[in-house]
Amino acid sequence: MWADLAVIGVKLVFGLVVLLTTVPIMVWVERRGSALIQDRLGPNRVGPFGLFQPVIDVVKLLTKEVITPAGVKPLLYILAPVIAVVIALSTFIAIPIGKDTGLEVFGHPVDGLIVAPDLNIGLLYIFAISSLAVYSVLLAGWSSDNKYALLGGIRASAQAISYELAMTISIVGVLMTAGSLHLQQIVDAQGGVWMGFLPHWNIFPQFIGAITFVVAVFAETNRLPFDLPEADSELVAGYHTEYSSIRFAAFYMSEYLHMTVASALITVLFLGGWNLPWIDIPFSGWPGALLAMAVFSIKVAMLLWFFVWVRWTLPRFRYDQLMALGWKVMIPLAVLNFLWVGVAMSLGYM
């Protein structure tokens, strides 16, 4: 029992280190990437290519004065950023980042490259936990005693409800083809080829579902063009207007954590996880596990760059456009996707 707990503890620490390291890296990538897209230099003073700029940003946020405005609801005001970070960290434990290859450490089985290997309802767990993230934004807006923050929180709740429905329906086709809620089995079901020449990744036979899911993920993470809950041109900063120092940093960090988890989930559901196109690699032992992790990490990194590229390319929607897109376009497309999957499965195309 103690050995099992030790292995789970090591994997948990490893996952936390990976996630928390990704945040400053993505802050640097975001700033340098936006500068590249807009033909600017970006941070280039602190360290080579501005690589130490995220460290300076962390020091700045940690050393700033923590200001609590008069009139806030103290408990909920402090609890909101904590919920944002905890939810983002909690969802990652069910995502496999490599194939279960019978790994052992000092003669003890590792049980796959996932913190919770026996979570056979991993996808259900992720959706259940991630749906709670809206409470952090809503509580932050309501407890701040600020009308702009309150409007941001209300927008966030309406946006989350609208796009969570489309996001959930868009993965029904994935569950139908895999026949399981276990993420490891969903990845395994995407091996081989489809139609004789395409990788059997779900993005090809379920392209509509993949697009619907990705758009819904952008809305769930409040990234442009769906950042209406914090639209600076209208709401100053939205739900986190009254937050400063480490409390603001928690919201800032949770955004990049959600991006990382979302990119990993897209990789698992639609991009074949650690599978390579047209190549059947026998993942076995630690070399196979490291290769699987490398393939998975490259796909996640490409999706994270896609998040950055979209943010600095597309303009923000109006709020009525955002709601219309969610209810009148996204949900019908998600329904169309699983109807197509059902027909294709009955005809033997999947």
GIZIMO-V804672 format. One record per run of one state. SS is the DSSP state (~ for helix, > for strand, _ for the rest). FROM is the first residue (numbers start at 1). LEN is the number of residues. Records with the same first field share a line. If there is no record, write none. Layout:
SS=FROM-LEN ; FROM-LEN
//
This chain:
_=1-1 ; 38-10 ; 51-2 ; 64-10 ; 95-9 ; 106-2 ; 110-12 ; 131-2 ; 144-3 ; 171-1 ; 179-4 ; 189-4 ; 195-3 ; 200-2 ; 206-1 ; 221-7 ; 231-1 ; 236-2 ; 241-4 ; 271-5 ; 277-2 ; 280-5 ; 312-7 ; 348-3
~=2-36 ; 48-3 ; 53-11 ; 74-21 ; 122-9 ; 133-11 ; 147-24 ; 172-7 ; 183-6 ; 202-4 ; 207-14 ; 228-3 ; 232-4 ; 238-3 ; 245-26 ; 285-27 ; 319-29
>=104-2 ; 108-2 ; 193-2 ; 198-2 ; 276-1 ; 279-1
//
